């Protein structure tokens, strides 16, 4: 019976953590915005049912004097779960680290079609996402189609491919999610490096410049040339969404 009560309390703590993230506006670090309301409603319902379960356990006399609580009955897994939840409550959540880019980039689709079009900002937005630019590059087989096109993007600095491209470039990257952080993949665009835009990995920048297709290591790559970079704080929504 003690185990049932502990599980119910643990469930309440877990559901409460989800609601806490929702109230702080930090649920987007873990799941797609379209699931935020669903997660909050489900967590609220979960708390209600778990509270009812605890009340029923107490009323049924499951916890009587001869069922006193003893620490030696607590399992290691339960202690570990409590510590993880406590850390979640006390430590601020963080988005995926820039150091994960290399491990996650293998799942990026690179198939090409034969459709060429310069992407336009979505309604209510001023810039096109890195995700949509990469999709436009991948779908167009015409050489230099995007040359001299003005581009403004926001992302974090990633230098994980310096061994492939040399030290004349860095990549501006952004994680893209379709459901949650677990299925995220990084989208990246090469930026020409200058003495004025040498930044550490993980630094968030807004970069403006012009696209030029260059042959790098025998492969055609679009590069942002003549870049102007501005360091910015990490956005409230650090991830991009597929198709947006």
Secondary structure as UniProt FT lines:
FT   HELIX           2..24
FT   HELIX           27..29
FT   HELIX           33..35
FT   HELIX           36..59
FT   TURN            60..61
FT   HELIX           65..67
FT   HELIX           71..73
FT   HELIX           76..90
FT   HELIX           98..100
FT   HELIX           101..104
FT   HELIX           105..107
FT   TURN            123..124
FT   HELIX           130..139
FT   TURN            143..148
FT   STRAND          150..158
FT   TURN            160..161
FT   HELIX           162..165
FT   TURN            167..168
FT   STRAND          169..177
FT   HELIX           181..183
FT   STRAND          185..192
FT   HELIX           195..197
FT   TURN            201..202
FT   STRAND          204..216
FT   TURN            217..218
FT   STRAND          219..231
FT   STRAND          240..241
FT   TURN            242..243
//
